Amino acid sequence: MTAETITTEKPEAAKTVPDIDIARRIWLAGVGAYGRIYTETQGAVEKLAASANETFDDLVAKGEEMEDKVRKTLAKSPQMEKVTHAVESATAKAQTFSAEQRTALEARLEKVRETVTETLAPWNLPAVGQALEKLTAQVEALTAEVAALKTEKAPKAKAAKETTEA
């Protein structure tokens, strides 16, 4: 190897090491930035969490103050009485209308129930069973009456036959 080759080889080796070192340092800078952002964010989140209840309570108190101011302003307004009366009137009308509609709906539903009951009566098996039992009892009673009449007429018919034969 010549002196030129040795000198040429050294700078390449020297260049490779710093390139790896620079890449590693860039990587470490990125990781460091992430760590820094994470730490700062954690601190902000902890502060926010600690002050969240206090902030909420402050907002509620401010809201109550604003509500009181609005109520006082509206109470002083002559238009407020008219608005209150109009709202009460509309509410009463709506409730009356609602009650009337409910009554009308219930009447319609009752008519539908009656119609359905009448329409389905032939298929109402318990009712058909009761009607069949009544009819069976009537048939049995009539059969017994016919049998009794036959037995009464039989001796009279024999006697009448015997008298006509004699």
C-alpha positions in Angstrom: 0.0 0.0 0.0 1.2 3.4 -0.8 1.0 6.4 1.2 -1.7 7.8 -0.9 -4.0 4.8 -0.3 -3.5 4.9 3.4 -4.4 8.6 3.6 -7.4 8.0 1.3 -8.6 5.2 3.5 -8.4 7.1 6.8 -10.6 10.0 5.8 -13.4 7.5 4.7 -13.2 5.7 8.0 -13.2 9.0 9.8 -16.2 10.2 7.7 -18.3 7.0 8.5 -17.9 7.4 12.3 -19.1 11.0 12.4 -22.1 10.2 10.2 -23.2 7.5 12.6 -22.5 9.8 15.5 -24.6 12.6 13.8 -27.5 10.2 13.1 -27.5 9.0 16.7 -27.4 12.6 17.9 -30.4 13.5 15.7 -32.2 10.5 17.0 -31.4 11.4 20.6 -32.5 15.0 20.0 -35.9 13.7 18.8 -36.3 11.5 21.8 -35.3 14.4 24.0 -37.9 16.6 22.4 -40.5 14.0 22.9 -39.5 13.7 26.6 -39.6 17.4 27.1 -43.0 17.8 25.5 -44.3 14.8 27.6 -43.0 16.4 30.8 -44.4 19.8 30.0 -47.8 18.3 29.0 -47.9 16.3 32.2 -47.3 19.4 34.3 -50.1 21.3 32.4 -52.5 18.4 32.8 -51.8 18.2 36.5 -52.3 21.9 36.9 -55.6 21.7 34.9 -56.8 18.8 36.9 -56.0 20.5 40.2 -57.8 23.7 39.2 -60.7 22.1 37.3 -63.0 21.9 40.3 -62.1 25.4 41.3 -62.7 26.7 37.8 -66.0 24.9 37.6 -67.2 26.3 40.9 -66.1 29.8 39.7 -68.1 29.3 36.5 -71.2 28.2 38.4 -71.0 31.2 40.7 -70.7 33.5 37.7 -73.6 31.8 36.1 -75.8 32.3 39.2 -74.8 36.0 39.3 -75.8 36.4 35.6 -79.1 34.5 36.2 -80.0 36.8 39.1 -79.2 39.9 37.1 -81.4 38.7 34.2 -84.3 37.9 36.5 -84.1 41.2 38.2 -84.0 43.0 34.8 -87.0 41.0 33.6 -88.9 41.5 36.8 -88.6 45.3 36.3 -89.8 45.1 32.6 -93.5 45.8 32.0 -93.4 43.4 29.1 -92.5 40.5 31.5 -96.0 40.5 33.0 -97.5 40.2 29.5 -95.1 37.4 28.6 -95.8 35.5 31.8 -99.6 35.8 31.2 -99.2 34.6 27.6 -97.1 31.6 28.7 -99.5 30.7 31.4 -102.5 31.0 29.0 -100.7 28.9 26.4 -99.8 26.3 29.0 -103.4 26.0 30.1 -104.7 25.7 26.6 -102.2 23.0 25.8 -103.2 21.1 28.9 -106.9 21.3 28.1 -106.3 20.3 24.5 -104.1 17.4 25.7 -106.9 16.2 28.1 -109.5 16.5 25.3 -107.3 14.5 22.9 -106.6 11.9 25.5 -110.4 11.4 26.1 -111.1 11.3 22.4 -108.3 8.7 21.9 -109.6 6.6 24.8 -113.1 6.6 23.3 -111.8 5.6 19.9 -109.8 2.8 21.5 -112.8 1.5 23.4 -114.8 1.4 20.1 -112.0 -0.5 18.4 -111.9 -3.0 21.3 -115.7 -3.5 21.1 -115.5 -4.0 17.3 -112.6 -6.5 17.7 -114.3 -8.4 20.4 -117.5 -8.6 18.4 -115.6 -9.6 15.2 -113.6 -12.2 17.0 -116.5 -13.6 19.1 -117.0 -16.7 16.9 -113.4 -17.6 17.4 -113.5 -17.1 21.1 -113.1 -20.7 22.2 -114.1 -20.3 25.8 -117.3 -18.6 24.8 -118.0 -21.2 22.1 -117.4 -23.9 24.7 -119.9 -22.4 27.2 -122.5 -22.0 24.4 -122.0 -25.6 23.4 -122.5 -26.8 27.0 -125.8 -24.8 27.2 -127.0 -26.3 24.0 -126.0 -29.8 25.1 -128.0 -29.3 28.3 -131.0 -28.1 26.4 -130.8 -31.0 23.9 -130.5 -33.5 26.8 -133.6 -31.9 28.6 -135.6 -32.0 25.3 -134.6 -35.6 24.7 -135.7 -36.6 28.2 -139.1 -34.8 27.6 -139.6 -36.6 24.3 -138.8 -39.9 25.9 -141.2 -39.2 28.7 -143.9 -38.3 26.3 -143.3 -41.5 24.3 -143.6 -43.5 27.4 -146.9 -41.8 28.3 -148.3 -42.2 24.8 -147.2 -45.8 24.4 -149.6 -47.3 27.0 -152.4 -45.0 25.7 -151.6 -46.0 22.2 -151.7 -49.8 23.2 -155.0 -49.3 25.0 -156.5 -47.4 22.0 -155.2 -50.2 19.7 -156.7 -52.9 21.8 -160.0 -51.1 22.0 -160.1 -50.7 18.3 -159.3 -54.3 17.8 -161.9 -55.6 20.1 
